Amino acid sequence: LFYTSRGGAGGTFVSASTPGARSSYLESGLTLLSGTDVISTDELLEARELFEAPAARLAAQRRTEQHIADMQAAVEREARAQGRRARFERNTEFHTLVLSAAGNKLVEVMTVPIFGVIRARFLRDDVPRRFWSEVDDDHLAILRHIAAQDGEAAAEAMRAHLTRLRATYQAEPEE
């Protein structure tokens, strides 16, 4: 938030604010809070649903051909990705592109930090094998609705997708 500089023109100054920096601060705060009883897993996942389903609706209304091309490329990269970390990064890329296509930077700044908290705390190595295949199918459906500019269908597809993810994030790890 601040920086200090030495010299004749030195002093303590307010740092320039960027959406990425604010998003990083929010992710740090959410990470700390999610490790306590202050924010539950249900609340974290519910917040994601509250932001992302309407964002998919907006993306269908506001998307450009470049957004569609970027989302299609992300889905293709995700399908080729191997391993938990790579798959989650590609999954996050798709969701971030949907948020970007929605055209509301505040929604993006408020939602992207949730992805980092989920990656660090809730996605396990023991998810069922079909999980990533279902994620790929869901992303293709969301993309189709956004490309067709069908906001209601895009929002419903996103809601159904996040409901499916919720079940995996909340499942107890297998012994």
C-alpha positions in Angstrom: 0.0 0.0 0.0 2.9 2.3 0.7 6.6 2.5 -0.3 9.5 4.4 1.0 12.2 6.1 -1.0 15.5 7.6 0.2 17.1 10.8 -1.0 16.2 14.5 -1.4 12.9 13.7 -2.9 12.4 10.7 -0.7 9.7 9.9 1.8 6.8 7.5 2.2 4.3 7.5 -0.6 1.0 5.7 -1.4 1.6 3.0 -4.0 -0.4 3.1 -7.3 -3.4 0.9 -7.0 -4.1 -1.8 -9.7 -6.9 -4.4 -9.8 -4.3 -7.2 -9.7 -2.7 -5.8 -6.6 -6.0 -5.4 -4.8 -7.1 -8.9 -5.8 -3.8 -10.3 -4.3 -4.5 -8.5 -1.0 -8.0 -9.9 -1.0 -6.8 -13.4 -1.7 -4.4 -13.1 1.3 -7.1 -12.0 3.6 -9.5 -14.7 2.4 -6.9 -17.3 2.9 -6.3 -16.2 6.5 -10.1 -16.0 7.2 -10.9 -19.3 5.6 -8.5 -21.1 7.9 -10.7 -20.0 10.9 -14.4 -20.2 11.8 -14.9 -16.7 10.4 -15.5 -17.9 6.8 -16.8 -21.4 6.2 -16.3 -23.5 3.1 -20.0 -23.1 2.4 -19.8 -19.3 2.5 -16.7 -19.3 0.2 -18.4 -21.5 -2.3 -21.7 -19.6 -2.1 -19.9 -16.3 -2.7 -18.4 -17.8 -5.8 -21.8 -18.9 -7.1 -23.2 -15.4 -6.4 -20.6 -13.8 -8.5 -20.0 -16.3 -11.3 -23.5 -17.2 -12.5 -24.5 -13.6 -13.1 -21.1 -13.0 -14.6 -21.8 -15.7 -17.2 -25.0 -14.0 -18.0 -23.2 -10.7 -18.5 -20.4 -12.4 -20.5 -23.1 -13.7 -23.0 -24.3 -10.1 -23.5 -20.9 -8.4 -23.6 -18.5 -10.9 -25.1 -16.5 -10.2 -28.2 -15.3 -12.7 -30.7 -11.8 -12.5 -29.1 -13.3 -13.5 -25.7 -14.9 -16.6 -27.4 -11.6 -17.5 -29.1 -9.7 -17.1 -25.8 -12.2 -19.2 -23.9 -12.1 -21.9 -26.7 -8.3 -22.0 -26.5 -8.5 -22.2 -22.7 -10.9 -25.2 -22.9 -8.6 -26.9 -25.3 -5.5 -26.3 -23.1 -7.5 -27.6 -20.1 -8.4 -30.8 -21.8 -4.7 -31.5 -22.6 -3.4 -30.5 -19.2 -2.1 -33.3 -17.0 -2.0 -33.3 -13.2 -3.9 -31.6 -10.5 -2.0 -28.3 -10.5 -2.1 -27.9 -14.3 -5.7 -28.8 -14.5 -6.7 -26.4 -11.8 -4.7 -23.6 -13.4 -6.4 -24.2 -16.8 -9.8 -24.4 -14.9 -9.1 -21.0 -13.3 -8.0 -19.6 -16.6 -11.4 -20.4 -18.2 -13.4 -18.9 -15.2 -11.2 -15.8 -15.3 -11.9 -15.4 -19.0 -15.6 -15.6 -18.4 -15.3 -12.9 -15.7 -13.3 -10.8 -18.1 -15.9 -11.2 -20.8 -18.5 -10.0 -18.3 -16.8 -6.6 -18.5 -17.0 -5.7 -14.8 -13.5 -5.4 -13.3 -14.9 -5.2 -9.7 -16.6 -8.6 -10.1 -13.3 -10.0 -11.4 -11.2 -8.4 -8.6 -13.7 -9.8 -6.0 -14.0 -13.3 -7.5 -10.5 -14.3 -8.7 -9.1 -14.4 -5.1 -11.6 -17.2 -4.3 -10.0 -19.4 -6.9 -6.6 -19.2 -5.1 -8.1 -20.0 -1.7 -10.0 -23.0 -3.2 -6.8 -24.3 -4.9 -4.8 -24.1 -1.8 -7.3 -25.4 0.7 -10.0 -27.6 -0.9 -9.2 -29.3 -4.1 -7.7 -32.7 -3.3 -5.6 -35.2 -5.2 -8.2 -38.0 -4.7 -11.1 -36.5 -6.8 -12.9 -39.2 -8.9 -11.4 -39.7 -12.3 -14.5 -38.5 -14.1 -14.3 -35.2 -12.3 -12.1 -33.4 -14.8 -14.0 -34.9 -17.7 -17.2 -33.4 -16.3 -15.5 -30.1 -15.8 -14.4 -30.1 -19.5 -18.0 -30.8 -20.5 -19.4 -28.1 -18.3 -17.0 -25.5 -19.6 -17.9 -26.4 -23.2 -21.6 -26.0 -22.4 -21.0 -22.6 -20.7 -18.9 -21.5 -23.7 -21.6 -22.6 -26.2 -24.2 -20.5 -24.3 -21.9 -17.5 -24.1 -21.0 -17.7 -27.8 -24.8 -18.0 -28.6 -25.4 -14.9 -26.5 -27.9 -16.8 -24.4 -27.4 -15.2 -21.0 -30.0 -17.2 -19.1 -28.6 -20.5 -20.3 -25.0 -19.4 -19.6 -26.0 -18.5 -16.1 -27.8 -21.7 -15.5 -24.9 -23.8 -17.0 -22.5 -21.9 -14.7 -24.8 -22.5 -11.7 -25.0 -26.2 -12.4 -21.2 -26.4 -12.9 -20.5 -24.7 -9.6 -23.0 -27.0 -7.8 -21.1 -30.0 -9.2 -17.8 -28.5 -8.0 -19.3 -27.8 -4.6 -20.0 -31.5 -4.0 -16.3 -32.3 -4.8 -14.9 -29.5 -2.6 -17.0 -30.6 0.3 -16.5 -34.3 0.1 -14.3 -35.9 2.8 -11.0 -37.2 1.5 -10.9 -41.0 1.0 -8.8 -42.9 3.5 
